[in-house]
Amino acid sequence: MRSGPIMIIEDDRDDQELLEETFSTLDYPNQIIFFTNGNEALEYLHKSSTLPALIISDINMPGINGFEVKEKINTSKSLQSRHIPFVFLTTAAQKSAVMDAFNFSDQGFFSKPNSMENLRNTIKTIVDYWLHCYTPGVYTSEPEKHLYRKTA
């Protein structure tokens, strides 16, 4: 299970409070860290030696938006090599936004639910998956040799 913090990039204070309440009821062992803009989150990622378990980001934010945060992670060798799971949680669930997210190698796109119960279920689905999913960033030592065989 991933033990690092869960980063939430969300500029709306009301949404932060709803997410904070939701995480408190789900009682995950991970620290929850809120960032009000993408620049703060990127600064934290560059300075921290602790690998986040997951990044949950809104799209529409002042300064740099969620797409730009993901693009900066993708183009930074040091951040890209950390393989941090990244999902969007936003109200902007139009087809064009979903297409844009996946063009940035997004690993999930979720619409902000309109009830606390639905928000709880959505967060539980996202976090349970990523806390138990293996990605290259989970391993801290040299990777093992591949266990597959090439066939002719």
C-alpha positions, 0 to 999 in steps of 0.5 A: 500500500502506498504510504505517501501523502495524497495531494489535492490541487483545488482552488475552491475553498468550499470544494476543499472543505467537502474533500477534507470532510470526505477524507476524514470519514474515509479515514485513510492513513495517508496525509492529505495535503491541499494546494490552492494552485498548480504552482504551489503543488509543483514547487512541493513536488520538486522540493519533497523527497517523499513520493506522493501516493496520488495527485487529485487535481481540479482543471480550472484554476487561476495561474496554471490550470490542471492540464498545465500542471500535468504537462509540467510533470510530464516534461520534467525528467525528475517528476516524470521518473517518479510515476506519480498517479494523477487524476482529475476531479473537476466540474468541467466534464465535457468531452473536449476536457476528457480528450485533453486530459488523456492527451496528457497521459492522465490516469483518470478523469472524474466529475465532481459529484453533487452529493456528499455520498456520491463524492465519498463513493468517487473518492473511495473508488479513486483512492482504493484503486491507486493505493493498491495499484503497482506502478514503477514509482512504487519501487525504490530499488533497481527494477527486477528483470522482466518476467515475460518471454519473447515468442517467435 
